[in-house]
Amino acid sequence: MSSIAGTSRRSGRAPRSGTATRARRAAAAGLVVAAVVVGAGLGVPLVAQPAPTTPPRPLVISAEVDALIHPVSAEYMVEVIDRADQRGAALVVFTLRTPGGLVDSTRTIVTKMLAARTPVAIFVGPAGARAASAGFLLTIAADVAAMAPGTHIGAAHPVAGDGEKMDETMATKAASDVAAYARSLATQRGRNVELAEAAVRESRAFTEKEALEAKPPLVDLIAGDVAELVARLDGKTVKRFDGREVVLHTAGAVIEPVAMNWRQRLLSTLAHPNIAYLLLSLGMLGLTIELWNPGSVLPGVAGGICLLLAFFTLQVLPVNYAGVLLILFGIALLVLEIKVTSYGILSVGGVISLLLGSMILIDASVPELRVSLSVILPVVAGITAILVFLVRLAVASQLRKPATGAAGMIGEAGVALGAIPAGGAGAVSTHGEIWAAVSAEPIADGDPVEVVAVERLKVRVKRAG
């Protein structure tokens, strides 16, 4: 205590008291309170506030289907819907342009659309496009059906899967089945049932205005493009197939396009009537060349690949098997020309069979499902020219003089190496070799001779000229 007191006295300061300390603390607290009051009055926050977070923009998945409705198209559309469900998208929009397709593939797509968690919109566009036959069923089955100006839908009357005409009973059954399917979809979606059935039974088609102005309408709205469609659907209440009502929130949505992968693009390109016809023709031509000249390898391999691709393509197209048989028969006739002397009759028959088979190979109600005549004529002309050229080569090779073996010696020229008496023997130089020779007539030394026969190791000769 003495040292502390002494130090205080030496410094000239009085020791702090508890009262002074409490006074200073009270003053500091007062300053803080005053600062808070002043800051509140001026609207200045004293504590840093977190920045407000921007809500995520809704996602819309967009896909284009510009092809026939076949297994590849169905696989693509199903994958797009699955992706939208997994991403929690607000909407799926399919821009549809199709002349039609297979009923089985259509049912696969519709089944997926009805079971999807994400609402599905079918947009027939752009201007000038159409959704016929199978495309019409997809349109009326969607949660939202929209069309661009200048488009049309309908003409959904069924045709036989093999392209042949159905008898009256089968045609009635098929039409009734598809008509009932269309009525079911239209009823559940609240769309015009009578027009949906007329599109199937009477092959009626409707413009975008006719479809929208019908009572009740076949479609929900007309839009210029996908962006306009998405913007106009914001806040719209959509009735799902199971009866639930969903409000679409698409304002400021991010539109994410989803394209086919390379395998789907390749197979979808191959699934075209003209491509299928070319593959079938090239495949049969390659195998024919391989059979004519075994061991060529390349024509056989290429022909086999083309035929396999053609078989895949033809399974998704309405093929008339009578056309396939006529094409095979035509090629067979052209091949027989090499063995049978017909003075061109087999060739003419082969060309006619090829042409007729090509024209009826794919028989469908829409032009897009048929083989184009501008493709048929060049292919038939090309195959005919190639086969005729090969036949001529084969005939020319048979008529050519043998160049090897005993037969190749007949007619060879030579020179007598010494005199050869009549009925006697001697030697001649022929074919680059020295042969023992016999002759029925006398031949002098150095006379030109011609080989008329080969008898084991001797040649029979005569005087040349």
HUSUL-V988128 format. One record per residue. N is the residue number from 0. RES is the residue in three letters. SS is DSSP state (H for helix, E for strand, - for the rest). Layout:
<<N & RES & SS> <N & RES & SS>>
//
This chain:
<<0 & MET & -> <1 & SER & H> <2 & SER & H> <3 & ILE & H> <4 & ALA & H> <5 & GLY & H> <6 & THR & H> <7 & SER & H> <8 & ARG & H> <9 & ARG & H> <10 & SER & H> <11 & GLY & -> <12 & ARG & -> <13 & ALA & -> <14 & PRO & -> <15 & ARG & -> <16 & SER & -> <17 & GLY & H> <18 & THR & H> <19 & ALA & H> <20 & THR & H> <21 & ARG & H> <22 & ALA & H> <23 & ARG & H> <24 & ARG & H> <25 & ALA & H> <26 & ALA & H> <27 & ALA & H> <28 & ALA & H> <29 & GLY & H> <30 & LEU & H> <31 & VAL & H> <32 & VAL & H> <33 & ALA & H> <34 & ALA & H> <35 & VAL & H> <36 & VAL & H> <37 & VAL & H> <38 & GLY & H> <39 & ALA & H> <40 & GLY & H> <41 & LEU & H> <42 & GLY & -> <43 & VAL & -> <44 & PRO & -> <45 & LEU & -> <46 & VAL & -> <47 & ALA & -> <48 & GLN & -> <49 & PRO & -> <50 & ALA & -> <51 & PRO & -> <52 & THR & -> <53 & THR & -> <54 & PRO & -> <55 & PRO & -> <56 & ARG & -> <57 & PRO & -> <58 & LEU & E> <59 & VAL & E> <60 & ILE & E> <61 & SER & E> <62 & ALA & E> <63 & GLU & E> <64 & VAL & E> <65 & ASP & E> <66 & ALA & -> <67 & LEU & -> <68 & ILE & E> <69 & HIS & -> <70 & PRO & H> <71 & VAL & H> <72 & SER & H> <73 & ALA & H> <74 & GLU & H> <75 & TYR & H> <76 & MET & H> <77 & VAL & H> <78 & GLU & H> <79 & VAL & H> <80 & ILE & H> <81 & ASP & H> <82 & ARG & H> <83 & ALA & H> <84 & ASP & H> <85 & GLN & H> <86 & ARG & H> <87 & GLY & -> <88 & ALA & -> <89 & ALA & -> <90 & LEU & E> <91 & VAL & E> <92 & VAL & E> <93 & PHE & E> <94 & THR & E> <95 & LEU & E> <96 & ARG & E> <97 & THR & E> <98 & PRO & -> <99 & GLY & -> <100 & GLY & E> <101 & LEU & -> <102 & VAL & H> <103 & ASP & H> <104 & SER & H> <105 & THR & H> <106 & ARG & H> <107 & THR & H> <108 & ILE & H> <109 & VAL & H> <110 & THR & H> <111 & LYS & H> <112 & MET & H> <113 & LEU & H> <114 & ALA & H> <115 & ALA & -> <116 & ARG & -> <117 & THR & -> <118 & PRO & -> <119 & VAL & E> <120 & ALA & E> <121 & ILE & E> <122 & PHE & E> <123 & VAL & E> <124 & GLY & -> <125 & PRO & -> <126 & ALA & -> <127 & GLY & -> <128 & ALA & -> <129 & ARG & E> <130 & ALA & E> <131 & ALA & E> <132 & SER & -> <133 & ALA & H> <134 & GLY & H> <135 & PHE & H> <136 & LEU & H> <137 & LEU & H> <138 & THR & H> <139 & ILE & H> <140 & ALA & H> <141 & ALA & -> <142 & ASP & -> <143 & VAL & E> <144 & ALA & E> <145 & ALA & E> <146 & MET & E> <147 & ALA & -> <148 & PRO & -> <149 & GLY & -> <150 & THR & -> <151 & HIS & E> <152 & ILE & E> <153 & GLY & E> <154 & ALA & -> <155 & ALA & -> <156 & HIS & -> <157 & PRO & -> <158 & VAL & -> <159 & ALA & -> <160 & GLY & -> <161 & ASP & -> <162 & GLY & -> <163 & GLU & -> <164 & LYS & -> <165 & MET & -> <166 & ASP & -> <167 & GLU & H> <168 & THR & H> <169 & MET & H> <170 & ALA & H> <171 & THR & H> <172 & LYS & H> <173 & ALA & H> <174 & ALA & H> <175 & SER & H> <176 & ASP & H> <177 & VAL & H> <178 & ALA & H> <179 & ALA & H> <180 & TYR & H> <181 & ALA & H> <182 & ARG & H> <183 & SER & H> <184 & LEU & H> <185 & ALA & H> <186 & THR & H> <187 & GLN & H> <188 & ARG & H> <189 & GLY & -> <190 & ARG & -> <191 & ASN & -> <192 & VAL & H> <193 & GLU & H> <194 & LEU & H> <195 & ALA & H> <196 & GLU & H> <197 & ALA & H> <198 & ALA & H> <199 & VAL & H> <200 & ARG & H> <201 & GLU & -> <202 & SER & -> <203 & ARG & -> <204 & ALA & E> <205 & PHE & E> <206 & THR & E> <207 & GLU & H> <208 & LYS & H> <209 & GLU & H> <210 & ALA & H> <211 & LEU & H> <212 & GLU & H> <213 & ALA & -> <214 & LYS & -> <215 & PRO & -> <216 & PRO & -> <217 & LEU & -> <218 & VAL & -> <219 & ASP & -> <220 & LEU & E> <221 & ILE & E> <222 & ALA & -> <223 & GLY & -> <224 & ASP & -> <225 & VAL & H> <226 & ALA & H> <227 & GLU & H> <228 & LEU & H> <229 & VAL & H> <230 & ALA & H> <231 & ARG & H> <232 & LEU & -> <233 & ASP & -> <234 & GLY & -> <235 & LYS & -> <236 & THR & E> <237 & VAL & E> <238 & LYS & E> <239 & ARG & -> <240 & PHE & -> <241 & ASP & -> <242 & GLY & -> <243 & ARG & -> <244 & GLU & E> <245 & VAL & E> <246 & VAL & E> <247 & LEU & -> <248 & HIS & -> <249 & THR & -> <250 & ALA & -> <251 & GLY & -> <252 & ALA & -> <253 & VAL & E> <254 & ILE & E> <255 & GLU & E> <256 & PRO & E> <257 & VAL & -> <258 & ALA & -> <259 & MET & -> <260 & ASN & -> <261 & TRP & H> <262 & ARG & H> <263 & GLN & H> <264 & ARG & H> <265 & LEU & H> <266 & LEU & H> <267 & SER & H> <268 & THR & H> <269 & LEU & H> <270 & ALA & -> <271 & HIS & -> <272 & PRO & H> <273 & ASN & H> <274 & ILE & H> <275 & ALA & H> <276 & TYR & H> <277 & LEU & H> <278 & LEU & H> <279 & LEU & H> <280 & SER & H> <281 & LEU & H> <282 & GLY & H> <283 & MET & H> <284 & LEU & H> <285 & GLY & H> <286 & LEU & H> <287 & THR & H> <288 & ILE & H> <289 & GLU & H> <290 & LEU & H> <291 & TRP & H> <292 & ASN & -> <293 & PRO & -> <294 & GLY & -> <295 & SER & -> <296 & VAL & -> <297 & LEU & H> <298 & PRO & H> <299 & GLY & H> <300 & VAL & H> <301 & ALA & H> <302 & GLY & H> <303 & GLY & H> <304 & ILE & H> <305 & CYS & H> <306 & LEU & H> <307 & LEU & H> <308 & LEU & H> <309 & ALA & H> <310 & PHE & H> <311 & PHE & H> <312 & THR & H> <313 & LEU & H> <314 & GLN & -> <315 & VAL & -> <316 & LEU & -> <317 & PRO & -> <318 & VAL & E> <319 & ASN & -> <320 & TYR & H> <321 & ALA & H> <322 & GLY & H> <323 & VAL & H> <324 & LEU & H> <325 & LEU & H> <326 & ILE & H> <327 & LEU & H> <328 & PHE & H> <329 & GLY & H> <330 & ILE & H> <331 & ALA & H> <332 & LEU & H> <333 & LEU & H> <334 & VAL & H> <335 & LEU & H> <336 & GLU & -> <337 & ILE & -> <338 & LYS & -> <339 & VAL & -> <340 & THR & -> <341 & SER & -> <342 & TYR & -> <343 & GLY & -> <344 & ILE & H> <345 & LEU & H> <346 & SER & H> <347 & VAL & H> <348 & GLY & H> <349 & GLY & H> <350 & VAL & H> <351 & ILE & H> <352 & SER & H> <353 & LEU & H> <354 & LEU & H> <355 & LEU & H> <356 & GLY & H> <357 & SER & H> <358 & MET & H> <359 & ILE & -> <360 & LEU & -> <361 & ILE & E> <362 & ASP & -> <363 & ALA & -> <364 & SER & -> <365 & VAL & -> <366 & PRO & H> <367 & GLU & H> <368 & LEU & H> <369 & ARG & -> <370 & VAL & -> <371 & SER & -> <372 & LEU & H> <373 & SER & H> <374 & VAL & H> <375 & ILE & H> <376 & LEU & H> <377 & PRO & H> <378 & VAL & H> <379 & VAL & H> <380 & ALA & H> <381 & GLY & H> <382 & ILE & H> <383 & THR & H> <384 & ALA & H> <385 & ILE & H> <386 & LEU & H> <387 & VAL & H> <388 & PHE & H> <389 & LEU & H> <390 & VAL & H> <391 & ARG & H> <392 & LEU & H> <393 & ALA & H> <394 & VAL & H> <395 & ALA & H> <396 & SER & H> <397 & GLN & H> <398 & LEU & H> <399 & ARG & -> <400 & LYS & -> <401 & PRO & -> <402 & ALA & -> <403 & THR & -> <404 & GLY & -> <405 & ALA & -> <406 & ALA & H> <407 & GLY & H> <408 & MET & H> <409 & ILE & -> <410 & GLY & -> <411 & GLU & -> <412 & ALA & E> <413 & GLY & E> <414 & VAL & E> <415 & ALA & E> <416 & LEU & -> <417 & GLY & -> <418 & ALA & -> <419 & ILE & E> <420 & PRO & -> <421 & ALA & -> <422 & GLY & -> <423 & GLY & -> <424 & ALA & E> <425 & GLY & E> <426 & ALA & E> <427 & VAL & E> <428 & SER & E> <429 & THR & E> <430 & HIS & -> <431 & GLY & -> <432 & GLU & E> <433 & ILE & E> <434 & TRP & E> <435 & ALA & E> <436 & ALA & E> <437 & VAL & E> <438 & SER & E> <439 & ALA & -> <440 & GLU & -> <441 & PRO & -> <442 & ILE & E> <443 & ALA & -> <444 & ASP & -> <445 & GLY & -> <446 & ASP & -> <447 & PRO & E> <448 & VAL & E> <449 & GLU & E> <450 & VAL & E> <451 & VAL & E> <452 & ALA & E> <453 & VAL & E> <454 & GLU & E> <455 & ARG & -> <456 & LEU & -> <457 & LYS & E> <458 & VAL & E> <459 & ARG & E> <460 & VAL & E> <461 & LYS & E> <462 & ARG & E> <463 & ALA & -> <464 & GLY & ->>
//
